[in-house]
Amino acid sequence: DVRVQAWYNASSLEGGQLFITPLQGPLPGQGVFGFASGTIEIENEDIPTVGVVRGGATMTYELSNNVISPQGEVRLNIEPQYAGWTTTRLVANTINQHRQGFFDTTPELAVAEDENTVRVMIPEAELENPANFLGDIMSVEISPTLLSLPARVIVNQKRGSIVVTGNVQISPAVIAHGNLVVTTVTPELPPTEENPLVSQSNVVTVDTVNDQRAAAHLADLLTAMETLDVPVEDQIAILAKLHKVGHLHAEFVIDD
């Protein structure tokens, strides 16, 4: 897919056509990597000057992405929701134990390079045919109970998804966002269905019940917002605000 944007005084790309356009490298002298053309579709009606051409790019030649470095190394990238020194160290140790077996003298092949990457050295004897080695490494099983993953909140604005890992907690907070309205019904004593006391507010209070110093559960807030039919985009914005003020006790990951 190719994304296009209008320049100068064009007000809309709706119904437009992208003529054959060369796709050049970002650096001088890199040349043309491919060509693009086709019908432009508008994804966001509020921004008609930006569109996309589905399947509009054609590469002029294949771009090679060597998995194995010239030094005979491969790098395993950890997904953001699992990334961390605990995870990379566990993956490296598991690979080394898998390859060493009962022989302590076997050199270690895997090293935790950073929070996201595990570097694995391919044995010299298997460099000519690394497929068997890589297949063996990728089939190593790792128990998720050993990961000790930190609590994370992963959001994707484009897909409208929110993923919460672990027991994420939030500090007491008062949230007001957009046109969010909370309706509370307080019956009189004794409570009667015929004569309830109804009040409205555009503020949502997230608090604890007994201990004001304790933290509430994020799952309760999400459940409350779903009950109020709060759009996912607004939920993500509220979570971002909680994270910004330090009241969201978890890593906040924006997944593109």
Secondary structure, DSSP 4 states (H G I P E B T S, - for coil): -EEEE--TT----TT-EEEEEEEE-SSTT--EEEEEEEE-B-S-TT-TTEEEETT-EEESSPPP--SS-TTSEEEEEPPTTT-SHHHHHHHHHHHHHHHHTT-TTSPP-EEE-SSSEEEEEPPGGGSSSTHHHHHHHHT----GGGS-PPPEEEEETTTTEEEEES--EE--EEE--TT--EEEEEEPSSP-SSSEEEEEES-EEE--SS-TTS-EEHHHHHHHHHHTT--HHHHHHHHHHHHHTT-EESEEEE--
